[in-house]
Amino acid sequence: MLFDESDEKIIALYKSGREDAFKFLIDKYTSPLYNFVTRLTNQNNAPDIVQEIFIKVWKNINGFDSKKASFKTWIFTIAKNTTTDFLRKKKSILFSDLEKNTEEKETTFSESIPDENLLPDEALQKLQDSVLLNKILDKISINYKTILILHYEEDMTFDEIGKILNKPLNTVKSQHRRAILELRAIMENIEK
């Protein structure tokens, strides 16, 4: 059965004509990719982005080279790039929507931002909520967020993350440390 085979062996089986091998890769990586994309965007966008990731993997699987990176590193690189492209497109759409909104209703930019001030006891209670965690993660840069998610949710090493992000190991470690410090500062502000 394919469960016992390495990703590289499964890819070799697929390339030799065994179509069910690619389905196995999809089954194996759908959940981790969905979780990764959801953390970077939101649940509504994740299915479409994950589908786009698998289309790119399918189109480019013949170019996969196990000597350069593991399949997991390769597929998460595609996931990171696809998600980043989606966020760039969405950001430009959202900003133009905001401009339209302010022109039509004559509201200022600051009026369109919801009030997120919490009482101290509410803040402490909400820290336990995953929704708040996502909001906190949304306040840090996408690079920092990506490193944290890959390291803590996907259990990737800093070396693997460096390959995905195309950054040196020491840069990834440094950005990880800065991300942790930034998260601490955000949480301290919430607690105040």
Beta strands, then each sheet from edge to edge (+ up, - down):
end
